[in-house]
């Protein structure tokens, strides 16, 4: 009885020391990553987004490549700074058009706004921390791969995904084995890979 208890205790300690908890090795039956709600503002423009803004139907038609700055602003000819973050492309088009007309710079103007690049951010224990260009099929595991993969010290089963002021812990080892457990990312998401204590 004493021997059995000692063996059981040894197995539990081995799990905790070497596996960080046996149930989180990505292969435990029934293991799942949290269900992450869709971003309510996924279609809204954010700081860091790159845009093309086309002005047509005017004497000097142009296409302006701009990036939304940290204050949520873009700058356009003749009207200067205008707030872009927090709007959709359609709302921004309307805002720009109304500003040109209200300031009597143009009597008539057609404005179209298209997004050229959006980003997610990957930090912590990855080879190349920084911005990753967002695509509609980008998942947590793909974003880590795009950042060069994990470092030797990464805690792969506790990657933190931040979205709209909420944080979710993702087991990327599980996501790699089971694509249905690999959450899709939306622009503005942020991943942080913690350092393992072992």
N, C-alpha and C positions, 0 to 999 in steps of 0.2 A: 504493500500500500504506500509506504513511504517512498519507495523507488519510483512508483508510477507518478506520484505527486511531483517528485523532483524532475522527472523527465518532462512532464507537462509544463512545469514552470520554466524549464530550459527552452522548450519549444516556443513558448510565448515570448520569452526574453529575446530569443533569436529573431523572431518576427519583428519585434519592436526595434531592435538594434540595426538589423541588416535590411529590413524591408520598409521601414518607416510605417509599419502597420501592414499586415499581410493582405488585408482586403483591398488595398489601394495599389496593387501591382499591375492593374490594367487588365488582368486576366480573370479576376474573381467572377464566378457565375453570378449574374444578376446585377453586377456593378453598373451604375449609370452616372452620367454627368447631369448637373442640374438643367432643368428646362429654363431657357432664357427668353423672356418676352421680347417680341419685336420692338425695335426702337420706335417710339411714337413720333420722333422727329427725324426719321431716317431720310426723308425727302427734303429736309431743310438744309440749306447751305450752312457751312461751318467755317470758322477760321482755318486757313490752310488750303481750302479748296481753290483750284485753278479754274478760271472761266474764260470763255471767249464771248465777247459782247459785240454784236453786229448792229451797226446803225445803217439803215437803208432808207431810200426815198428822200434823201437830202442832197444838197449840192456837193457835199464832200463825204460820200459813203465811206465807212471804215469798219474794220474789225479790230477790237482791242483785246489783247491777252492780259488778264489781270489775275491777281491772287488776293483772296480775302485776308486782311491782316489780323493781328491778334485782337484788335479792337472791334473786329467784325466789319471793317470798312473796305471799300474799293475806291479808286480814283479814276474819273473819266474826264475827257477833254471838255472844257468850257463850264462844267458843273462841279468839278472837284470831288470831294469825298461824299460818298453815299453809303448808307447802311445796307449790307447784303446778308450778313449772318442772321439766321432765324427765319429767312424767307424761302419760298420755293423759287425755281427759275422763272415761273410764270409771274409770280408776285414781283420779283425783282425787275423783270422786263417792263411791267406796268409802272413801277415806281420810277424807273429811269425815264421812260417815255413822258410821264406826267411832269417830271422835273424839267426836262428840256422844253416842254410846251409852256409850263408856268413861268419860266424865266425868259420866254420869248426868244430862245436861241434858234429854234426851228418852229415853223408853222405846222409842220407835219413830219412825223418820223416813225419808222417801223423799227422796233427793237427786238432782237432775239438774244437769249442767253443760253449757252450750252456749257455743261461741265466737262472739262478736259481731264482733270485729275482730282481724285479724292484720296484720303489717306487713313490708315490705321497706324498705331504706334506700338512698337515692341521694345521692351526694356528689360533690364535685369540680366540673368545668366544665359544670354544668347551670344553668338559670335559677332554679330553686327547689329547692335541696338540702333533704333531710329525709326524713321517713317517707312512704311511699306505702301506702295500704291494699291488702293482698294480696287477689287474687281467683284462682280456679283457672286462669283463662286468661291470667294476667299473664306477659308475656315481658320479656326485656331491653329490646327496642326500645319496647314499650308503657310500661315503667317510666320510661324516659328521656323519652318524650312527656308522661307524667303529671307529671314534674318540670319541665315547661315547655320541654323540648328542650335541645339543646346550646347553649353559649355560642359566640361567634365563635372562641374559642381552643381549643376542645375537640379532643382527639385521638380522633376517632370510631372509628378502627379498632383501638384498644387499650384498651377499657373493661375494667376488672378486676372480675370477679365472685368474691366470697368466699363460700364455703359450707363449713361444718364444718371450719374450719382449712385449707382448700385454696383456691387462687386460680387462676382461669382467665381468659385474655385473649380477649375477644370483639370481633370486628369488627362493629360495629353497622351500618355502611354495607352490609355483606354481608347482615346479618340483615334489613334493610329491603327489600332487593331480592329475597331468597329466604327466605320464611317458614320453610322447613324448617331454616334455619340460625339461627333465633331461639330460643334456649333458654328454656324455661319456668322461672319462679322459684318458690321455695318460701318459706314464712314464715321470716323471720330472715336471708334472703339480703341481701347488701350489694353495691352497685355503686359503683365509684369511677371517675370520668371524668378522666383525666389532662389536663394542659395540653400542647398541641403546642408544640414549640420554634420553629415557624415561624408 
